[in-house]
Structure formats: structure tokens, C-alpha cells
């Protein structure tokens, strides 16, 4: 069974997408709905070349129906496409999604 933990495996493009989401939600206070609309608009802009457009689109679809954030949805999609059976996380919202498992710590 392959398990995804893509900390070192993130490409520069992956990091930029995740940072972009963080800036929009943390600095500009965009809601999840606004973030989804922005990502959707970027995907519909044919002048932009978006790496892994299909994976980003699948992550956006999942983001719209799940409690987890878009970066988690994107990481899960990228891990699935890389052959991982599941992705581990500290986040409870992400752990609720199919293909995810919460990493439990022994800290009391």
C-alpha cells in the first residue's frame, strides 16, 4: 500500500498554488466560496497554462463538497495520481475524505 506524504515531493508549482490559496484566505479574507470561484475562473482562462489542470479541476470539485481546504484536496488528488492509496494528515477535516487517514500522535 502506497501512502502519500508529499512534503518534500511538492513541485514549485504545487507550492505556489498552496501559497496562493493561503494568501487569498488569510491575507485577503476570501471565503471558501470566493476561493472556489477564483480558482474556477483561473481554470477557465485559456490564456493561462495551468500544470495538472485536470487534477486542479478534480481538487476544486472535491473542495466544493468537502469540509477540507483546497490545498488538502489538491494534495490528495496529486497523491492519488502518483499511485498512493491514501494520504496521511494531521487535519481532521481532510481525514474525513476518502483516501485520507489522520496521523495520530502519542502526545498526551
N, C-alpha and C positions, 0 to 999 in steps of 0.2 A: 504494500500500500504506500503510495507516494503522498507525503504531507507537505503542504506549501507553507513556507515561512520566508517571504520574499523581502527581507530587509536588505541584504547585500545584492540580491538579484534584480533590484529595480533599475530600470534604464533611466537615463537622464530625462527622457520624455515622460516616463511614469512619475518621476519625482516632481516635474513641472506641473503635471495635471493635478497631483495631490496638493501641491503648494497653492495652485490657483484656486482650488476649492476652499482651502483653509483661509486664504486672503478674502475671498468673497463672503464667507460666512463669519469669520472672526473680525475682520477689519471693517468691512462694509455692511455687516449685519444682514446679509441676504438670507432669506428663509430657504428652507429646503425646496419649496415650490419655485421660488425665484431662481435658485441654483439650477434646478432641473430645466427650467425654461432657457437659461443662458447656455447650458451645455447642449440642449436640443438645437438652439439657434446656431451654435458653432458647428454642430454636425451637419446642419442644412446649408451651411455656407460653402459652396463648391469651390470657391477661390482658395480655401484653406485645405492644406494637405494634412490630414489627421492620421497619425500612425495608429494602426489597430482600430480603425473606425468601427468595425463590426463588434469588437469587444467593448468599446466605449458605449456603443448603442445598447448592447445587451446589459451592461452595467447600469446604464441610465434607466432602462426598463425595470430592472430589479430595484433600483433606488426609489422609484416612484411607488412601489408597492411594499417595501420593507421599512423597518424602523432604523436600519443601519445607515450610516453615511455613504455618500457616493464613493469616497476613497476605498472603503471596505468592499463595496460592491465591485469596484474596478479590480482591486487586488484579487478577490475571489474569482472573477472571470479570467483574469490573466493566469492565475494558478491552474484553473481547470484546463485552459487551452495549453498549458505547459505539461499537462498529464498528471496533475496532483488530484488525488481522490478527495482530499479535504484540506482546508486552510485552518490553522490554529490562530486564536486571537485572545486578547485579554478583554475585549469588548463584549458585553453581554448581548447587545443588540445584534452584532454580527454573528455571534454564536447561535442565534435563533434561526439563521438562514440555512438552507440545505447546503451541504458540503463544507460546513464550518463546525469547529469544535472549540469550546472555551478551554484555555490553558489554565488549569488550576494550580495555584501556588500553595506551598505548605507554610506560609507565613501566618502566624496567629496574632 
